[in-house]
Amino acid sequence: MDVFIEKIVQKRKGAKDYLIIIGVIIATIILMLLVMAFIPGMSLFFLAALGYIAYLIITTRNIEYEYAVTNGDLDIDKIIAQRKRKRIFSANCKDFEIVAKVKSPHFSNHYKNYKNQLDCTSSIDNENVYFIALNYNNEQTVVYFEPNEKMLNNFKTYIPRKVFID
């Protein structure tokens, strides 16, 4: 029997996101004033275009991650503004070295120093953030994610000695 589990996690906006949003709004207002001053006949068209471009840029800061587990395969998609979906990670749990909480003794400096680190969480500071260490695309990689209990139990059926639920 096939097992399919999915979860969607919305990324929280940080200071960088809010600075980008404020910068886009300020730049749009300045450009709108310049357009109204120098191109009075075509200003309505340009104002609408500038407003739409600003809307597109601001909404790209709305990011969600979708985790899908199917019979031990983990797929993580990045969803931008509910318009664009991109697969950023896909692997079988049998390739995992370890699955454990970030806030556990299992998360050693060895894993912290991996070159590739994929943050697929709402916030890395959350209590339920787990990490996966594996060789992904011929590089040592750590993937941070927020699985639910069903996902962890599914991994545990395939790799019981590598999943640590603390």
C-alpha positions as CSV (number, residue, x, y, z in Angstrom):
1,M,0.0,0.0,0.0
2,D,1.4,3.4,-1.0
3,V,1.9,6.0,1.7
4,F,1.5,9.7,0.8
5,I,2.0,12.5,3.3
6,E,2.3,16.2,2.6
7,K,2.8,19.3,4.5
8,I,3.0,23.0,3.5
9,V,5.1,25.4,5.6
10,Q,5.0,29.1,5.0
11,K,8.3,30.9,5.4
12,R,8.2,33.8,7.8
13,K,9.4,37.2,6.5
14,G,12.6,38.5,8.0
15,A,14.2,41.9,8.2
16,K,15.6,41.5,4.7
17,D,12.2,40.8,3.2
18,Y,10.6,43.9,4.9
19,L,13.5,46.1,3.7
20,I,13.0,44.8,0.1
21,I,9.3,45.5,0.3
22,I,9.8,49.0,1.7
23,G,12.5,49.7,-0.9
24,V,10.2,48.6,-3.7
25,I,7.4,50.8,-2.4
26,I,9.6,53.9,-2.1
27,A,11.2,53.3,-5.6
28,T,7.8,52.8,-7.1
29,I,6.4,56.1,-5.6
30,I,9.5,58.0,-6.8
31,L,9.2,56.5,-10.3
32,M,5.5,57.3,-10.4
33,L,6.1,60.9,-9.5
34,L,8.8,61.2,-12.2
35,V,6.5,59.6,-14.8
36,M,3.7,62.1,-14.0
37,A,6.1,65.0,-14.2
38,F,7.9,64.1,-17.5
39,I,5.3,62.0,-19.4
40,P,1.9,63.5,-18.7
41,G,0.1,62.1,-21.7
42,M,1.1,58.4,-21.2
43,S,1.3,58.6,-17.4
44,L,-1.7,56.4,-16.7
45,F,-0.3,53.5,-18.7
46,F,3.1,53.8,-17.0
47,L,1.6,54.2,-13.6
48,A,-0.4,51.0,-14.0
49,A,2.7,49.2,-15.3
50,L,4.9,50.4,-12.4
51,G,2.2,49.4,-9.9
52,Y,1.9,45.9,-11.4
53,I,5.7,45.4,-11.4
54,A,5.9,46.5,-7.8
55,Y,3.1,44.1,-6.9
56,L,4.9,41.2,-8.6
57,I,8.2,42.0,-6.8
58,I,6.5,42.3,-3.4
59,T,4.5,39.1,-3.7
60,T,7.7,37.1,-4.6
61,R,8.6,37.5,-0.9
62,N,5.7,35.1,-0.1
63,I,7.4,31.7,0.0
64,E,6.0,28.3,1.0
65,Y,7.7,24.9,1.1
66,E,5.7,21.8,0.3
67,Y,7.0,18.5,1.7
68,A,5.7,15.3,0.1
69,V,6.7,11.9,1.4
70,T,5.8,8.9,-0.8
71,N,7.0,5.5,0.4
72,G,10.2,6.9,1.8
73,D,10.9,9.4,-1.0
74,L,11.0,13.0,0.2
75,D,10.3,15.8,-2.3
76,I,10.5,19.4,-1.3
77,D,9.0,22.1,-3.6
78,K,9.4,25.9,-3.2
79,I,6.2,27.8,-4.0
80,I,6.7,31.5,-4.7
81,A,3.6,33.7,-4.4
82,Q,1.3,30.7,-5.0
83,R,2.2,31.2,-8.7
84,K,5.5,29.4,-9.3
85,R,6.6,26.0,-8.1
86,K,10.1,24.6,-8.2
87,R,11.4,21.3,-7.0
88,I,14.5,22.0,-4.8
89,F,15.1,18.6,-3.2
90,S,14.2,15.0,-4.0
91,A,15.8,11.9,-2.4
92,N,15.0,8.5,-1.0
93,C,15.3,8.2,2.7
94,K,17.7,5.3,2.3
95,D,20.3,7.8,1.1
96,F,20.0,9.8,4.3
97,E,22.9,9.6,6.8
98,I,20.8,10.9,9.7
99,V,17.5,12.5,10.5
100,A,17.4,14.4,13.8
101,K,16.4,17.6,15.4
102,V,18.6,20.6,15.0
103,K,18.4,21.3,18.7
104,S,19.8,17.9,19.7
105,P,23.2,16.5,20.4
106,H,23.2,14.7,17.0
107,F,23.6,18.1,15.2
108,S,27.3,18.4,15.6
109,N,29.9,20.7,14.1
110,H,30.5,18.1,11.4
111,Y,27.1,18.8,9.9
112,K,27.2,22.5,10.5
113,N,30.3,22.8,8.3
114,Y,28.7,21.2,5.3
115,K,29.0,23.4,2.2
116,N,25.5,22.9,0.9
117,Q,22.7,23.9,3.4
118,L,19.1,24.0,2.2
119,D,16.8,25.9,4.6
120,C,13.3,24.7,3.8
121,T,11.7,25.9,7.1
122,S,9.4,28.7,8.2
123,S,12.2,29.8,10.6
124,I,15.4,27.9,11.5
125,D,14.8,28.9,15.1
126,N,11.6,26.8,15.5
127,E,11.5,24.0,18.0
128,N,10.5,21.3,15.4
129,V,13.2,21.9,12.9
130,Y,14.9,18.7,11.8
131,F,17.9,18.2,9.6
132,I,18.9,15.6,7.0
133,A,22.5,14.9,6.2
134,L,23.3,13.1,2.9
135,N,25.4,13.1,-0.2
136,Y,23.2,14.9,-2.7
137,N,24.3,15.6,-6.2
138,N,27.8,14.4,-5.2
139,E,28.1,17.0,-2.4
140,Q,27.7,16.8,1.3
141,T,24.4,18.5,2.0
142,V,22.3,19.3,5.0
143,V,18.5,19.9,4.5
144,Y,16.6,21.7,7.2
145,F,12.8,21.0,7.3
146,E,9.8,20.7,9.6
147,P,8.3,17.2,9.2
148,N,5.2,16.0,11.0
149,E,5.1,12.9,13.1
150,K,3.7,10.7,10.2
151,M,6.7,11.7,8.0
152,L,9.2,10.8,10.7
153,N,7.5,7.5,11.3
154,N,7.5,6.7,7.6
155,F,11.3,7.4,7.5
156,K,11.7,5.2,10.6
157,T,10.1,2.2,8.9
158,Y,12.8,2.4,6.2
159,I,15.8,3.5,8.1
160,P,15.1,2.9,11.9
161,R,18.8,3.4,13.0
162,K,19.2,6.7,11.3
163,V,16.0,8.6,12.5
164,F,16.3,10.2,15.9
165,I,13.0,11.5,17.4
166,D,14.1,13.3,20.5
